[in-house]
Amino acid sequence: MVELLAPAGDLEKLKIAVLYGADAVFIGGHQFSLRARASNFTIEDIKEGCDFAHRHGCKIHVTTNIIPHNADLKDLITYLKDLEKAGVDAIICASYYIFQTAKTYTKLECHISTQQSTLNLSAVKVWEDLKADRVVLGRELSLEQIKYIKENAKTEIEVFIHGGMCVAVSGRCMLSNIMTRRDANRGGCAHSCRWNYDLYDRVHKVNQDGYFAMSSKDLQAIRMIPALMDIKVDSFKIEGRMKSIHYIATVIKTYRMLIDEYAKTGKINDFSYYENEIAKAENRQTSIGFLKGLPTKDEQLYNSRSEQPTQEFIGIVLEYNKDTKMVKMEQRNFFKPFSKLEAFGPQLVSTKFDIQEIYDENGVEIEVARHPKQIVMFKTDLELKPYDMIRLSR
């Protein structure tokens, strides 16, 4: 069975990813990680995350995927040994030196990051010869190109299936560095491609009706999953370590169900069901990227921002009392009594229900739940479980 690899920016997100069906979770530490603005993990957090994941049969991969300068390499050996002691299953690296150091001083699996721009079989073979355990292919490959590599490679092959796409080849962008002095290849990307620009043809402004941007639509490969499973890709990677717990839960749950349906039945009965589920957490337009060949202008976002309203996430279930049918929930967004809601969870497909009164944790009726992380209660016949999530129903 293909591995479903999920992102997590902190311990809460890691646990959500595990519970909602990930086979492995990739995280970043405070050093050597390309997501400097993510919460990221201390060694103690990583150990706790590994312990939790391993209890649930899930693996932990840690990103060490910066393109390092000399000053970035301080304490590398100590850090890698600390990851090994914490129970980490694999590291993801873009630098040959980090790869070589890990192979020399630890027994950690080493996965070659997409930042290496591995786009052909010959490059995969080089990494095979160096004893890489897995190669994460660049996102600029079609299904047929991936198929050819997978059929002829001996090492494991990992492919991105969902999340942000970069306008630069495999994320090797210099825009952020030049424009903001934040180095995208050392963890500081300012997403300059998504800014609003005026575009000139020498002296004449071209974008008369709005701003110009260089951003691409996000990747969403729901309809390509069966084909990717058929060619026996080893791991499906979802991007998004800085995303919310609602996003992670929704996306992981959706792909988990999709993969399991195809593995069990050999077909997908209704792709639109999964597309609709994913849409409840997305706020950017999506495409299939390069999977069917070179993208067209329809996969780009040149003259409009793509953010769209998502289905509002209002809270995570803490407990359910079967006798009183009362839900205790940690609230995350504004909602009112007599709302139409929808719940989903690790063992629960999306289910709609109505509520009436809302109470605070002392049982006092309240007119509106407006304070983030406030503990609130309401009654429902739907038997919910801890870590189930609640959102407003469309």
Secondary structure, 3 states (H helix, E strand, C coil): CCEEEEECCCHHHHHHHHHCCCCEEEEEECCCCCCCCCCCECHHHHHHHHHHHHHCCCEEEEEECCCCCHHHHCCHHHHHHHHHHHCCCEEEECCHHHHHHHHHHCCCEEEECHHHCCCCHHHHHHHHHCCCCEEECCCCCCHHHHHHHHHHCCCEEEEEEEECCCCCHHHCCCHHHHHHCCCHHHCCCCCHHHCCECCEECCEECCCCCCECCEECEEECHHHHHHHHHCCCCEEEECCCCCCHHHHHHHHHHHHHHHHHHHHHCCCCCHHHHHHHHHCCCCCCEECCCCCCCCCHHHEECCCCCCCCCCCEEEEEEEEECCCCEEEEEECCCECCCCEEEEEECCEEEEEEECCCEEECCCCEECCECCCCCEEEEECCCCCCCCCEEEECC
